[in-house]
Amino acid sequence: MTRQSISFTDPNDEWLKSQVESKEYSSKSELINDLVRQARKQQCQIDWLKSKLELAEKSGFTNDSKEQILLKSKAILDE
């Protein structure tokens, strides 16, 4: 595991300390690693959603009503 030296603002350091003191995490390192994992997971979700939105934009627009779009979406999910 790589060791790093990082600096925190006082409010962030106090929050980190409080999380460790509350026994939520055993160390600041564990907490930071968990936050990074969460951020990476969130970024994957954002990237997935962005790719779906870009694909949808490239497919063009529709004149279907909301009801027609809903029915088509449900039909696709039932396949």
N, C-alpha and C positions, 0 to 999 in steps of 0.2 A: 504494500500500500504506500502510496506517495505521501510524504509529509509536506505540508504547506504552512506558511505563516501568513495570516491575513489579519487585517485591522477592521474593527467594527466601530460604528458610532456608539456613543454612550447608551442611547435608548435601545439600540439593537443588542448591545452586549447585556444590558439589564434583562431584556426579554429572554435571551438565550439562557442566562443564569437562572431565571425563574422557571424555565422549562426543565432544566436539570434538577433544580431544587425540589420541584414538585414530583420528582421521580418519573416524569413522563419519558425522559431519556436519561441514559446513564452518563452521558458526556456531551459536550458541545459538538464534538466530532460526529457522534452518532446523529445528533439533531441536524447538523449541516448536511451530512450525507443523505438523510431522509428528505430534507428540503430539496436537494439537488435531484434526487430520484423523482420526487413529485413534479418538479419543474420540467424534467425530461419527458415524463409521461404526458404532462399537459401539452408540451410542445408537439409531441407525436399526434395528439388528438387535434390540435390546431392545424397541423400540416395535413392531416387526413381530411378535415373539414374544408380546408382551403382548396385542396385538390378536387373535392367533390363540387364545390362552388364554381371553380374554374371550368370544370367539365360541363356543368349545367349551363353556364354562361355561353360556352361555345356551341351548345346544342340548339340555341336559339330560343325564341319566345313562342308562346302559345296563345291561341284565342279561346282555349277551353275555359269553362267556368270553374269556380272553386270546387263545385260538386263533382264535375267531370274529372278534375285532377285528383281529387280524393279517391274516386272510384278506381281510376287507373293505378294509383299508388297501392291501394289495397289489393288489387288484382296481382300486381307484381309481387307483393309480399306473400300472397297465397300460393305462388308457383313453387 
